Each structure stands twice: as structure tokens, then as C-alpha cells.
């Protein structure tokens, strides 16, 4: 009976930080200042040492560089690196100044360390309060070894998720916050650390990029328009042609199905970047395709088709070449879906007198869209950021003087323009702004479209 009452009390007890600070005893409350104090009082020495060691390391890190980084973060540095004349020695001396990029980086890292310490601080208070409650109820406080065993049994999910979550935080979220922060600075080729400092400029960069009348705006909006047009054509043409190809091959009347599938899938065996580089050479004014057209008399001996030099030709070319690269993948996906459509649906439709076209539009298409809608959305987003096809095939050409510092060409997508701005032109702040805008556009459109799909509205299955 007593054991049952203890279980009920334990179930009703909430081991929260607020309860620990308000209902805890002196040792539990002391854990908010000296981590592990409550654990030491209940003879949980290993846990107490770990909590206390964490606090000592945090204080040491903040004393060494954390506090200084936070203090320098608002200004991003005040003293530039350079030569200063030493009057006493009569010579110029090299003086090490502040490095804005390192200040920003260390500042971001410090914020993450503070966040991690807050999590440990909360865990220390809850652990102390839990040990206090167990002792008051006369229960046996589990040893450190026993608690570790729970992470391979009842808390196994925490063990499995620890490394992936830490990897995402350290290698994805932290660099992402660092790069987002750059969008609010004037970090460019004229403010290159360590020789020069850069500073916070707020939303100025966003205003320049979104302004229709500025040089950046006159580049951003046309490139954004072409990026969307490209993504639509690249996604839906691949989808349609891949579906048609899968339907034709999957027909009962089609012979040698494996041969045809092998023939189209063979293009996947060649890495796409190799295909794109070869096509780039073949489509040059004196490339293999133009030379062949001259030899068979379709164009003049001194003429050439402007595959990569005319705006319209270049844009159509990249869409067509992308079909060659992408259709085999779509065909494989569609083949798997076609082979898994319940045959009962087709048989029932035929009994009701539906013809082939009706069956296609009423059964095949809805089923394919139901299954592939999420994949279609991710493919669309992937094509918005399809760096390889554009950069390796055209390099953004043809170039134009009407775009910002000629950093973008008529076939450049936002992602390839971002690459040129940062790697080639060193306009890191504008590149960060464009990266943020691309994320906002793709994330917003993806969520809105996905919430309208049947796959989201009816997760139970295809009706």
C-alpha cells in the first residue's frame, strides 16, 4: 500500500525548475548557484561532480574569451590592423588590431555556450529536486550507474538522438546563425578582416536588394523571376515526361521492358557533372553540334546556333539538357508507383465502363499525385537551388552589363549568383541576404503548397 502511495505521489510531483526553486530545500535552491550542491547533499557524488565541473568550465571559458566576445559584439571591433609609427624607435611597427569576423564568430559560439549552460543549469536543479522528493518519500535514490543504464533502456531514444542533435546544432544551426548575422553587416571586399573592420548596418542590405531602383534590385528581381520560371519548367517537365515514359514502358503491350528501362537509366551511371561539362563543350559556337550542323548543311559554314550566347536559346537549352539528366530518375519513381497501384481500382473502373483516358485521369493521375506530392515539392525547391546544371552548363552566360557589377548572367539562378557574389566578388553581406530570402521563399511556398495537398489532408491513404 505504501509503495502504491509513493508511486502516486511521484506521478503527481512535477520535477520542474520552478518547483525546485520554490518548494526545494536549502540544498536544492543552492544548486541554482553552485551546481551539484543538492546532489552532494543526497550523496549523488558523481552527478554532483559532473554538474560542478560543467559550471567551472563554463566560468573559465567566459573569463578567457566569452565575456570579451560579448562585450565586443556590438561594435565588432574598434582598432584596425596596420602599421603605426614608433617615434622612440623611429620605425613603423605592425600592430595587431581587432578581427571583426572572429569577434562575430566567437560571439555566436558564446551565445550557444550560454544556451547549453542554461540547459545544464535547469537539469541540475531538477535533478536536485527529484533527489530531495525521493528522499522525503523514503525511496531509494538510484545510483549513477543505474541512471546510466536507463539510457540504454527506457531513455534509449535520448541516447540515440544525442549525437544527431549535437551534430545539427554544431555543424548546421551554429554556422547558419553566423551566416545570417553577416546579412546585417557591411562585410564586403572593402571591409575585409583582419586589415579592415566591418560593422552592423541593420536592414540596409535588405533594402538595397529589394529596392527595384537600385543596382542590386535590378539584378535580384529579374534573377528571381528566371529562377522561378526555371524551377517550374525543370520540375514539371521532368515529372510529365518521366511519367509518360514510365506509362509507355509499363504497358502490357510493350516488349523488352527491362531493356528500355536499362537504356534510359544508363544515363544515370554517368555522373551529371561530367554530362554537363561535355554538353557545355558540344554546344559552343565551334563545338561538336554546330560543326555537325554545318557539315550536313543545316546552317551556313560560317554560322553557328547560339545555344549559350543568346538569352532565349541559353534558357531553353538548360531546360532541355536538364530533362536529359532528370527524366530517368522520375521514370524509376513513377515505375515503382505504377506497379503498386491496386489492380482492383482498374478492374472496377473497367466494369463500370470507363475507357483508358478516363481511367488515366480518374485513377492513375490522382494516385501518382497523392504519392508524389511531397516529393514534387522537394524537387521544386531543389531546382530553385540547382547549382550544378546552371554553373557547369552555362556558367550563368550570357553575361550582361545591366546586372550588378556583371556578377550575374541571364541564366544565373539566385544560388549561382549568390556563389559569384561571395566567392568571386567577396560581397558576403549581400550573399547572406540573398541566402535568407531564398530560404524564406522556398520555406513559405513549400509549407503553403504542402498543406493543400491530398497527402497532407488525408494521411490515411488514397481514396
C-alpha positions as CSV (number, residue, x, y, z in Angstrom):
1,X,0.0,0.0,0.0
2,X,2.8,2.4,0.9
3,X,4.6,1.6,-2.3
4,X,1.4,2.4,-4.3
5,X,1.1,5.7,-2.4
6,X,4.7,6.6,-3.2
7,X,4.1,5.9,-6.9
8,X,1.0,8.1,-6.9
9,X,3.0,10.9,-5.2
10,X,5.8,10.5,-7.7
11,X,3.4,10.6,-10.6
12,X,1.8,13.8,-9.2
13,X,5.1,15.5,-8.5
14,X,6.4,17.7,-11.3
15,X,10.2,17.9,-11.3
16,X,10.4,21.4,-12.7
17,X,12.8,24.3,-12.2
18,X,10.1,26.5,-10.7
19,X,9.1,23.8,-8.2
20,X,12.7,23.3,-7.4
21,X,13.3,27.0,-6.6
22,X,10.0,27.4,-4.7
23,X,9.5,24.1,-3.0
24,X,13.0,22.9,-2.7
25,X,15.1,22.8,0.5
26,X,18.2,24.9,1.0
27,X,20.4,22.4,-0.8
28,X,18.1,22.3,-3.9
29,X,18.0,26.1,-4.0
30,X,21.7,26.3,-3.5
31,X,22.0,24.2,-6.7
32,X,21.0,27.3,-8.7
33,X,24.2,29.0,-7.6
34,X,26.6,26.0,-7.1
35,X,25.6,23.3,-9.5
36,X,25.5,19.9,-7.9
37,X,25.1,21.1,-4.3
38,X,21.8,19.3,-4.0
39,X,23.3,16.1,-5.4
40,X,26.2,16.2,-3.0
41,X,23.7,16.6,-0.1
42,X,22.0,13.4,-1.2
43,X,25.3,11.5,-1.7
44,X,25.0,11.6,-5.6
45,X,28.7,12.4,-5.8
46,X,29.3,11.5,-9.5
47,X,26.4,13.6,-10.7
48,X,27.3,16.5,-8.4
49,X,30.9,16.5,-9.6
50,X,29.8,16.5,-13.3
51,X,27.4,19.4,-12.7
52,X,30.0,21.4,-10.7
53,X,32.7,20.6,-13.3
54,X,30.4,21.9,-16.0
55,X,30.0,25.2,-14.1
56,X,33.7,25.6,-13.5
57,X,34.5,25.0,-17.2
58,X,31.7,27.5,-18.3
59,X,33.1,30.2,-15.9
60,X,36.6,29.6,-17.2
61,X,35.5,29.8,-20.9
62,X,33.6,33.0,-20.2
63,X,36.6,34.5,-18.4
64,X,39.0,33.6,-21.2
65,X,37.1,34.7,-24.3
66,X,33.3,34.6,-23.8
67,X,32.8,37.8,-21.8
68,X,35.2,39.7,-24.1
69,X,33.5,38.4,-27.2
70,X,30.1,39.5,-25.9
71,X,31.5,42.9,-25.0
72,X,33.0,43.4,-28.5
73,X,30.0,42.1,-30.3
74,X,28.0,45.4,-30.5
75,X,30.9,47.2,-32.2
76,X,32.6,44.2,-34.0
77,X,36.0,45.8,-33.2
78,X,37.4,49.3,-32.8
79,X,41.1,49.0,-33.8
80,X,42.2,48.1,-37.3
81,X,45.3,46.1,-38.0
82,X,48.1,48.1,-39.6
83,X,51.4,49.9,-39.3
84,X,52.0,52.5,-36.5
85,X,55.0,54.8,-36.4
86,X,57.1,54.3,-33.2
87,X,58.6,57.7,-32.5
88,X,61.0,56.4,-29.9
89,X,62.5,53.8,-32.3
90,X,61.9,55.8,-35.4
91,X,60.4,52.9,-37.3
92,X,56.9,51.7,-38.3
93,X,55.6,48.7,-36.3
94,X,53.0,46.2,-37.3
95,X,50.2,46.4,-34.7
96,X,47.6,43.6,-34.5
97,X,44.1,45.0,-34.4
98,X,40.6,43.5,-33.9
99,X,39.2,40.9,-36.3
100,X,35.5,41.5,-36.9
101,X,34.9,38.1,-38.3
102,X,36.4,36.3,-35.3
103,X,34.5,38.6,-32.9
104,X,31.3,37.7,-34.7
105,X,32.1,34.0,-34.7
106,X,33.2,33.9,-31.1
107,X,30.1,35.9,-30.1
108,X,27.8,33.4,-31.8
109,X,29.7,30.5,-30.2
110,X,29.4,32.2,-26.8
111,X,25.6,32.5,-27.1
112,X,25.4,28.8,-27.9
113,X,27.6,28.0,-24.9
114,X,25.3,30.1,-22.7
115,X,22.3,28.3,-24.0
116,X,24.0,24.9,-23.3
117,X,24.9,26.0,-19.8
118,X,21.2,27.1,-19.2
119,X,20.1,23.6,-20.2
120,X,22.6,22.0,-17.7
121,X,21.6,24.5,-15.0
122,X,18.0,23.5,-15.4
123,X,18.9,19.8,-15.3
124,X,20.9,20.4,-12.1
125,X,18.0,22.0,-10.3
126,X,15.5,19.4,-11.4
127,X,17.9,16.6,-10.5
128,X,18.5,18.0,-7.0
129,X,14.7,18.5,-6.5
130,X,14.0,15.0,-7.7
131,X,16.5,13.5,-5.3
132,X,15.0,15.6,-2.5
133,X,11.5,14.4,-3.2
134,X,12.6,10.7,-3.3
135,X,14.4,11.1,0.0
136,X,11.4,12.7,1.6
137,X,9.2,9.8,0.4
138,X,11.7,7.3,1.8
139,X,12.5,5.9,-1.6
140,X,15.9,4.7,-2.7
141,X,17.8,7.2,-4.8
142,X,19.2,5.4,-7.8
143,X,23.0,5.3,-8.2
144,X,24.7,7.0,-11.1
145,X,25.3,3.6,-12.7
146,X,21.6,2.7,-12.5
147,X,20.7,6.0,-14.2
148,X,23.2,5.4,-16.9
149,X,21.5,2.0,-17.6
150,X,18.2,3.7,-18.2
151,X,19.8,5.5,-21.2
152,X,20.1,2.1,-22.8
153,X,16.5,1.0,-21.8
154,X,13.7,3.4,-21.1
155,X,15.6,6.5,-22.2
156,X,17.2,4.9,-25.2
157,X,15.6,7.5,-27.5
158,X,17.7,10.2,-25.8
159,X,20.9,8.3,-26.3
160,X,20.1,7.7,-30.0
161,X,19.2,11.3,-30.6
162,X,22.1,12.9,-28.7
163,X,24.8,12.7,-31.4
164,X,22.5,13.7,-34.3
165,X,21.1,16.7,-32.4
166,X,24.6,17.8,-31.4
167,X,25.8,17.4,-35.0
168,X,22.9,19.5,-36.3
169,X,23.5,22.2,-33.7
170,X,27.3,22.4,-34.2
171,X,27.6,21.9,-37.9
172,X,24.3,23.3,-39.2
173,X,22.5,25.7,-36.8
174,X,25.6,27.4,-35.5
175,X,27.1,28.1,-38.9
176,X,23.7,29.1,-40.1
177,X,23.3,31.7,-37.4
178,X,26.8,33.0,-38.1
179,X,26.0,33.4,-41.8
180,X,22.6,35.0,-41.1
181,X,24.3,37.5,-38.8
182,X,26.5,38.6,-41.8
183,X,23.4,39.8,-43.6
184,X,23.2,42.7,-41.1
185,X,26.8,43.9,-41.5
186,X,28.7,45.6,-44.3
187,X,31.1,42.7,-44.8
188,X,32.4,43.0,-48.4
189,X,35.6,43.4,-50.4
190,X,36.1,46.9,-48.9
191,X,35.8,45.6,-45.3
192,X,38.0,42.6,-45.3
193,X,39.4,41.5,-41.9
194,X,41.9,41.5,-40.4
195,X,43.1,44.6,-42.3
196,X,39.7,46.2,-42.2
197,X,36.8,46.1,-39.8
198,X,33.1,45.7,-40.7
199,X,30.2,46.9,-38.7
200,X,26.5,46.4,-38.1
201,X,24.2,48.1,-40.7
202,X,20.8,46.7,-39.7
203,X,18.4,46.1,-42.5
204,X,20.2,48.4,-45.0
205,X,21.4,45.4,-47.1
206,X,17.8,44.0,-47.4
207,X,16.6,47.4,-48.5
208,X,19.3,47.6,-51.3
209,X,18.5,44.1,-52.5
210,X,14.7,44.5,-52.5
211,X,14.7,48.1,-54.0
212,X,13.6,47.9,-57.6
213,X,15.6,51.0,-58.5
214,X,19.0,50.1,-57.0
215,X,21.7,48.2,-58.9
216,X,21.2,45.2,-56.7
217,X,17.4,45.3,-57.0
218,X,17.6,45.5,-60.8
219,X,19.6,42.2,-60.6
220,X,17.7,40.5,-57.8
221,X,14.2,40.7,-59.3
222,X,15.0,39.5,-62.8
223,X,17.1,36.7,-61.5
224,X,14.4,35.7,-59.0
225,X,11.9,35.7,-61.9
226,X,14.0,33.4,-64.0
227,X,14.7,31.2,-61.0
228,X,11.0,30.6,-60.5
229,X,10.4,30.1,-64.3
230,X,13.3,27.6,-64.4
231,X,12.1,25.7,-61.3
232,X,8.6,25.4,-62.7
233,X,9.7,24.1,-66.1
234,X,12.5,21.9,-64.7
235,X,10.2,20.3,-62.2
236,X,7.0,19.7,-64.1
237,X,8.5,18.8,-67.5
238,X,10.7,16.2,-65.8
239,X,7.6,15.0,-63.9
240,X,5.3,14.8,-67.0
241,X,7.8,13.3,-69.4
242,X,9.1,10.8,-66.8
243,X,5.5,9.8,-66.0
244,X,4.7,9.4,-69.7
245,X,7.8,7.3,-70.3
246,X,7.0,5.1,-67.3
247,X,3.5,4.6,-68.6
248,X,4.6,3.6,-72.1
249,X,7.2,1.2,-70.8
250,X,4.9,-0.3,-68.2
251,X,2.1,-1.1,-70.7
252,X,1.3,-4.8,-71.3
253,X,1.9,-4.3,-75.0
254,X,5.4,-3.0,-74.6
255,X,8.0,-5.7,-75.1
256,X,11.6,-5.8,-73.7
257,X,10.6,-3.6,-70.7
258,X,13.8,-4.3,-68.9
259,X,15.9,-3.3,-71.9
260,X,14.1,0.1,-72.3
261,X,14.4,0.8,-68.6
262,X,18.1,-0.1,-68.7
263,X,18.6,2.2,-71.7
264,X,17.2,5.2,-70.1
265,X,18.7,4.5,-66.6
266,X,22.1,4.1,-68.2
267,X,22.5,7.9,-68.3
268,X,22.4,7.9,-64.5
269,X,25.6,5.8,-64.5
270,X,27.5,8.8,-65.9
271,X,27.9,11.5,-63.2
272,X,25.7,14.5,-64.0
273,X,28.6,17.0,-63.7
274,X,30.5,15.0,-66.4
275,X,27.5,15.1,-68.7
276,X,27.0,18.9,-68.1
277,X,30.7,19.7,-68.8
278,X,30.7,17.6,-72.0
279,X,27.5,19.3,-73.2
280,X,29.0,22.7,-72.5
281,X,31.8,21.9,-74.9
282,X,29.5,20.4,-77.5
283,X,27.2,23.5,-77.5
284,X,30.0,26.0,-78.0
285,X,29.9,28.0,-81.3
286,X,32.6,25.7,-82.7
287,X,31.5,22.7,-80.7
288,X,30.6,19.3,-82.0
289,X,26.9,20.1,-82.5
290,X,27.4,23.3,-84.6
291,X,30.2,21.6,-86.6
292,X,27.9,18.6,-87.4
293,X,25.1,21.0,-88.4
294,X,27.5,22.8,-90.8
295,X,28.7,19.6,-92.3
296,X,25.2,18.3,-93.1
297,X,24.2,21.7,-94.5
298,X,21.5,22.8,-92.0
299,X,23.4,26.0,-91.2
300,X,26.0,28.0,-93.1
301,X,29.7,27.1,-93.0
302,X,30.4,30.3,-91.0
303,X,27.2,30.3,-88.9
304,X,26.5,28.7,-85.6
305,X,23.4,28.3,-83.4
306,X,23.7,30.5,-80.3
307,X,23.0,27.8,-77.7
308,X,24.9,29.6,-75.0
309,X,25.2,33.1,-76.3
310,X,21.6,34.1,-76.9
311,X,19.4,34.6,-73.8
312,X,16.3,32.7,-75.1
313,X,18.4,29.9,-76.7
314,X,20.5,29.6,-73.5
315,X,17.5,29.3,-71.2
316,X,15.7,26.8,-73.4
317,X,19.0,24.8,-73.7
318,X,19.5,24.5,-69.9
319,X,15.8,23.3,-69.6
320,X,16.2,20.7,-72.3
321,X,19.6,19.4,-71.0
322,X,18.1,19.2,-67.5
323,X,15.4,16.9,-69.0
324,X,18.1,14.5,-70.2
325,X,19.6,14.5,-66.7
326,X,16.4,14.3,-64.7
327,X,13.8,12.2,-66.6
328,X,15.4,8.8,-65.8
329,X,15.1,9.4,-62.1
330,X,11.5,10.4,-62.5
331,X,10.8,7.4,-64.7
332,X,12.1,5.0,-62.0
333,X,10.0,6.6,-59.3
334,X,6.9,6.5,-61.5
335,X,7.5,2.9,-62.4
336,X,7.5,1.9,-58.8
337,X,4.3,3.8,-58.2
338,X,2.5,2.3,-61.3
339,X,3.4,-1.2,-60.2
340,X,1.9,-0.6,-56.8
341,X,-1.5,0.9,-57.8
342,X,-4.1,-1.6,-56.7
343,X,-5.4,-3.6,-59.7
344,X,-8.9,-3.7,-58.1
345,X,-9.2,0.0,-58.9
346,X,-8.6,-0.6,-62.6
347,X,-10.9,-3.7,-62.7
348,X,-13.8,-1.8,-61.0
349,X,-13.4,1.1,-63.4
350,X,-13.5,-1.2,-66.5
351,X,-16.6,-3.0,-65.1
352,X,-18.2,0.4,-64.8
353,X,-17.4,1.1,-68.5
354,X,-14.6,3.6,-68.1
355,X,-12.3,3.9,-71.1
356,X,-8.5,4.2,-71.0
357,X,-8.5,8.0,-70.9
358,X,-11.0,8.1,-68.0
359,X,-9.0,5.6,-66.0
360,X,-5.8,7.6,-66.6
361,X,-7.4,10.9,-65.4
362,X,-9.5,9.4,-62.6
363,X,-7.2,6.8,-61.1
364,X,-3.6,6.9,-62.4
365,X,-3.0,10.7,-62.1
366,X,-4.7,11.2,-58.7
367,X,-2.9,8.2,-57.3
368,X,0.5,9.4,-58.6
369,X,-0.1,13.0,-57.3
370,X,-1.2,11.6,-53.9
371,X,2.0,9.6,-53.6
372,X,4.5,12.1,-55.2
373,X,3.2,15.4,-54.0
374,X,5.7,15.8,-51.1
375,X,8.5,14.6,-53.5
376,X,7.3,17.1,-56.1
377,X,7.6,19.9,-53.6
378,X,11.1,19.0,-52.6
379,X,12.1,18.6,-56.2
380,X,10.8,22.1,-56.9
381,X,12.8,23.5,-54.0
382,X,15.8,21.5,-55.2
383,X,15.5,23.1,-58.7
384,X,15.4,26.6,-57.2
385,X,18.8,25.7,-55.7
386,X,20.0,23.6,-58.7
387,X,23.6,24.9,-58.7
388,X,25.2,22.2,-60.9
389,X,23.1,22.4,-64.1
390,X,23.4,26.2,-64.5
391,X,27.0,26.7,-63.3
392,X,28.5,23.7,-65.1
393,X,26.5,24.1,-68.3
394,X,26.4,27.9,-68.9
395,X,28.2,29.4,-66.0
396,X,25.3,31.9,-65.9
397,X,26.0,33.1,-69.5
398,X,25.2,35.1,-71.5
399,X,26.5,37.9,-69.3
400,X,25.0,41.4,-69.3
401,X,26.2,44.8,-68.2
402,X,22.8,45.7,-66.8
403,X,23.3,43.5,-63.8
404,X,25.1,44.4,-60.6
405,X,28.8,44.6,-61.3
406,X,28.2,42.0,-64.0
407,X,28.2,39.4,-61.2
408,X,25.2,37.6,-62.7
409,X,24.3,36.4,-66.2
410,X,21.0,35.9,-67.9
411,X,20.8,32.2,-66.9
412,X,22.0,32.6,-63.4
413,X,19.8,31.4,-60.6
414,X,19.8,33.1,-57.2
415,X,22.0,30.3,-55.8
416,X,24.7,30.7,-58.6
417,X,24.5,34.5,-58.3
418,X,25.0,34.1,-54.5
419,X,28.1,32.0,-55.2
420,X,29.5,34.6,-57.5
421,X,28.8,37.4,-55.1
422,X,30.6,35.7,-52.2
423,X,33.4,33.6,-53.8
424,X,34.3,35.8,-56.8
425,X,33.2,39.3,-55.7
426,X,33.5,38.9,-51.9
427,X,30.2,40.7,-51.2
428,X,29.5,38.4,-48.3
429,X,26.8,40.5,-46.7
430,X,24.7,40.7,-49.9
431,X,25.2,37.0,-50.4
432,X,23.9,36.3,-46.9
433,X,20.8,38.5,-47.6
434,X,20.1,36.5,-50.8
435,X,20.5,33.3,-48.9
436,X,18.0,34.4,-46.3
437,X,15.5,35.5,-49.0
438,X,15.8,32.2,-50.9
439,X,15.1,30.3,-47.6
440,X,12.1,32.5,-46.9
441,X,10.7,32.0,-50.4
442,X,11.2,28.2,-50.5
443,X,10.1,27.5,-47.0
444,X,7.0,29.6,-47.2
445,X,5.9,28.3,-50.6
446,X,6.7,24.7,-49.6
447,X,4.6,24.9,-46.5
448,X,1.6,26.6,-48.2
449,X,1.6,24.1,-51.1
450,X,2.1,21.0,-48.9
451,X,-0.8,21.9,-46.6
452,X,-3.1,22.0,-49.7
453,X,-2.1,18.5,-51.0
454,X,-4.2,15.4,-50.5
455,X,-1.1,13.7,-48.9
456,X,-1.4,16.2,-46.0
457,X,-5.2,16.4,-45.8
458,X,-5.7,12.6,-46.0
459,X,-2.8,10.8,-44.4
460,X,-4.9,7.6,-44.1
461,X,-4.5,6.7,-47.7
462,X,-5.6,7.1,-51.3
463,X,-9.4,7.1,-51.7
